[in-house]
Amino acid sequence: METPTFFAELAYEPERWRAIVWILFWLFLVAALVWLIVWLLFWDDGESDEAPASPERASAKKKEPKKAKAEKPASAPKGDDFTKLGLAAGTGTALLGAGVTKYSQIADWSDDDVSANAASFGSENPKVDFKDLPWKANALANGVDPDSVGEGDAAFGPPHSAPDKVDHDMVMAKNFSGEDVKNDADLGVVYEKGVTPNHEDDLSAIKGVGPKISKELNDYGVFCYKQIANWSNHNVSEFAERLNCFKGRIERDRWIPQAAGLDCPDSDDDFSAATADEAASQFADELSAGTVKQDEVYGIVYLKKPDEIDDLKKVKGIGKVFEGKLHEIGVYRFKQIAVWTDSACQEFSKMLTFKDRIYRDNWLDQAKDFHDKKYDDKL
C-alpha cells in the first residue's frame, strides 16, 4: 500500500488546514500594520529637502520665516512724572527712554538742550514753552509746585534778569562805608585783593552756588549777599564767563533775588517777638469762645478755618506754598503772625528755605501793618 503524501494527509485532516490558514492571515495582518506605521512615520508629502515635490513648493518653504521665540518684554524705565511739567505722556516716555529720568536733569538743560527738545517734541506739546521747563523742573526737584511759586519764593520762578545799569558808587556809600571795596567795571562792588571783609556771608546758601563757586567768588573779592544782590547785567555776564558757567545758569537759578532775600541788613535791630501773655491778651475773646488755642510751639492757632481769613502772601517772604503750610497748622490771620513768640518764630523758621527770613524781613512788623490797614486796629 502507497504511503500518503503531506498534502494528501491535509485533505484528510481539516483541523490542521484551518490552523495554517489562520497563522498566515495573522502574519499578513501584522506585516500590513508594520508597513502602515513605517509609511506614516517617514512620509513627507514630497517636500523633503532632498526631493522637493516641485520647485515652487520648495522655494516657498525656504522663504517661510522661522517663528521667533517669545521674549520677555523689557520693563519700562522708571523716573519722575514729567506730566507735572505739562508734557504729554508720550513725550515723557520718550525722555525716559532717552535716559532723562529726573527733574534735576531737565533743570540742567542748556539753551541748546532746550532748543533741541523743543524741535523734537514741540508739535505734540503745543501749549508748553520749553524755555520754562528748566526752572519748573528745578522747582519740582526741590518739592515745590511751579504753579504755586510766588514773589516770596526767591529761589524758584522764571529766570531773573539783572538790570542793565546799577549805581555801584551809591551801593558802596550806602552799604560798604569805611570798608576796603572798589567799583570794578566788570565785577561791580568787590573787596580789594587780600583784604579781610568786616562781614562775610555763607554764599553757598544761595541755591546753585555751592562751596566750590563760593570759594571762587571769594577769590574775586565777593563775600557778601549784598554784593551779588546789586550785580548788573554786565556783571552777571562777566561772572558767568569767569566761573565757567553759562550766563543763563545765574539767571535761571535766580542768584540775585536769592541774595537780596538773604540780605536785609537793617531789620534785625527792630525785631521784637511777643510774650505768651501778650499773645493771649490779643485773642482773649477767641480763647474764651474756644475757636483758637494757645500752642506752646506755634502760638495762637485756629481749631478750624475762620470765616474771615487774610492774604498772608502780602507779607514779604511768604509765598503760596508756605501760606498753605501755615493754613495746615491753623494760622490764617495777620494778627496771629504779629504776636508770634520766640518759640513760634524759631519753629516756623525751620520750615523755610532761608532760615532767618522771618527776622530779616521782620514778618511780625509787616503783619501788624497789614492788620492795621485792613481792620483799622493798631496792635
KANOR-V613105 format. One record per backbone hydrogen bond with DSSP energy under -0.5 kcal/mol. CO is the residue of the C=O (numbers start at 1). NH is the residue of the N-H. If there is no record, write none. Layout:
{{CO	NH} {CO	NH}}
//
This chain:
{{5	9} {6	10} {7	11} {8	12} {9	12} {10	13} {13	16} {13	17} {14	18} {15	19} {16	20} {17	21} {18	22} {19	23} {20	24} {21	25} {22	26} {23	27} {24	28} {25	29} {26	30} {27	31} {28	32} {29	33} {30	34} {31	35} {32	36} {33	37} {34	38} {35	39} {36	40} {37	41} {38	42} {39	43} {44	47} {46	53} {51	48} {54	58} {55	59} {56	60} {57	61} {58	62} {59	63} {60	64} {80	82} {81	84} {82	85} {82	87} {83	86} {88	92} {89	93} {90	94} {91	95} {92	96} {93	97} {94	98} {95	100} {96	99} {99	101} {101	80} {102	105} {102	106} {103	107} {104	108} {106	109} {110	114} {111	115} {112	116} {113	117} {114	118} {115	119} {116	120} {117	121} {118	122} {121	124} {121	125} {122	125} {125	128} {127	129} {128	130} {129	132} {130	133} {130	134} {132	136} {133	137} {134	138} {135	139} {136	140} {137	141} {138	142} {139	142} {139	144} {140	143} {144	146} {145	148} {146	149} {148	320} {148	321} {150	153} {152	154} {153	156} {159	161} {163	233} {166	168} {167	171} {168	172} {169	173} {170	174} {171	175} {172	176} {176	179} {179	181} {180	192} {182	184} {182	190} {184	188} {188	184} {188	190} {190	182} {192	195} {195	197} {201	203} {202	205} {203	206} {205	207} {206	209} {206	210} {209	213} {210	214} {211	215} {212	216} {213	217} {214	218} {215	219} {216	220} {217	220} {217	222} {218	221} {221	191} {221	223} {223	201} {224	227} {224	228} {225	229} {226	230} {227	230} {228	231} {232	236} {233	237} {234	238} {235	239} {236	240} {237	241} {238	242} {239	243} {240	245} {241	244} {246	249} {246	250} {247	250} {247	251} {248	252} {249	253} {250	255} {251	160} {251	254} {254	258} {255	259} {256	260} {257	261} {258	262} {259	263} {262	264} {264	267} {267	270} {268	271} {275	279} {276	280} {277	281} {278	282} {279	283} {280	283} {281	284} {283	287} {284	288} {285	289} {286	290} {286	291} {286	292} {291	303} {291	304} {293	295} {293	301} {295	299} {299	295} {301	293} {307	309} {310	312} {311	314} {312	315} {315	318} {317	319} {319	323} {320	324} {321	325} {322	326} {323	327} {324	328} {325	329} {326	330} {326	331} {330	302} {330	332} {332	310} {333	336} {333	337} {334	338} {335	339} {337	340} {340	274} {341	345} {342	346} {343	347} {344	348} {345	349} {346	350} {348	351} {349	352} {353	355} {354	357} {356	359} {356	360} {357	361} {358	363} {362	366} {363	367} {364	368} {365	369} {366	370} {367	371} {368	372} {369	373} {370	374} {371	375} {372	376} {377	379}}
//
